[in-house]
Amino acid sequence: MYSIPIIEKLGGREAVANALIRQTDQGPRPVDKRALNMWIMRGSIPGYAIKQLVQLAKRRRVRIEDGDFERHGTSRKSKKKEVKA
């Protein structure tokens, strides 16, 4: 399973999703957990979220290290079985 260390350091996917706010046409909204899962699958966090993650880490006194914003892990998908000819 893929993960991004900064998200785990800040309490996991649900806690981080609840802490992040994105701007929409209807005003500020919390980030949906499904959106956060998509960031992890892509291995890319939007800029506005990175700023908020850094601020959240500072408030909680969580140390940010090299690689904390990089995706780690492997896919859950099983490897295809070889077909014998």
Number of C-alpha atoms within 10 A of each C-alpha: 10 15 21 22 17 23 20 14 15 17 11 14 20 16 13 24 20 13 14 20 17 13 11 9 6 6 8 11 13 14 18 16 15 12 12 21 16 12 16 21 15 11 15 15 18 9 9 12 17 15 12 16 21 15 13 16 17 12 9 10 10 14 11 15 9 6 11 16 19 14 19 15 9 9 10 8 7 6 7 6 6 6 5 4 3
